[in-house]
Amino acid sequence: MGAMTTATPRGYTATKDQLQSRLRRIEGQVRGVEKMVDEDRYCIDVLTQISAIQAALDKVALGLLDDHARHCMQHGAEEGKGEEMATEMMAAVGRLLRRG
């Protein structure tokens, strides 16, 4: 038998269940928007729901960034990779901000 490997714990590992629950709720919201389109609902109502989904995803993203900064980056800094990880995180923030 080969050696067993364990996954590296991520910053969100402690709150993984909560994160997955939020993502399932967002998935349900997206299905709801699809149903609204199928039912030819009023455009502004659909757009309002899309805005709510974007806000929910932003909250998830901010939580992941917070976890990354407090856990992953701290661990990376201890290994001498702080600057590299800061650059990586700022690139991720840039991608999150470039919408539309």
N, C-alpha and C positions, 0 to 999 in steps of 0.2 A: 504494500500500500504506500502511496505517496504521502508526503508531509502535508498536514492540514494547514491551510492559510486562513487567517482571519482578516476580514475587511477592516480597513482603517476607519476608526470612528470619525464621523463628520460632525461639524458644528451643530447640525440639526438633529443628531441622533437622539438626544434626550427628549426632543419634542416631535419625533417622527410621526407618532400616532395623530397628534394634533394637526400637523402639517398635511398628512394624508386625508384627514377629515375635511379640512378646508378645501383641498383640491377636489375632493368628491363633490362638495357643495358647489364649487365653481363649475365643475363638469355638468351638474344638474342645471345650473343657470344657463349654460350654453345650450343644452338640450331644450330648455324652455324658450330660448330665443329662436331656435330652429322651428319649434312648434308655432311660435307667434308668426313667423314668416309663412309657414304652411297655411295658417289660418288667415292670412292677409290682414294682420293687425296694423293699426295706425303706425306710420313710420316713426313718429316721435316716441311712441311707447317702446318700440324696438330699440331705438337709439338710447333711450333711458336705461334699458336693461343692459345694453352693451357697455355703457358707461359704468354701471354697477359692477360688471364683470371685470372691467379694466381696473377699477379701484380695488377689488378683491385680489386680483393678481399682483397689483402693486404692493399691497400689504404683505402678501406671501413673499414677494421678492425682497422687500425691506427686512423682513424677519430673517430670511436666508443671509442677506448681507450682514446683518447684525451678528448672527451666529458665526459667520465666516470671520468677521473682524475679531470677535472675542475668543474664538477657539482655534480655527485653522491658521489665521495669521500669527497668533501668539505662538502656536506650535512651530510654524515656519520660521519665525524670528529666532526661536531657540535653536533651530537647526542652521541658522545663518542664511535663510532664504527670505528674510523680511522684505527687502527691496523688490525682489522678483515678485513676491506675492502681492505687494502693494500695487505694483504696476498691473498685474493681472486683475486685481479687484477693481481698479479704476477703469480699466478697459470694459469690464462687465457693467459697471455703473454707466459708462458712456453708451453702451448698447441699450441699456434699459431706458435711458433718457431720449434716445433717437427713435421716437415713434411718430407715425403719421407723416 
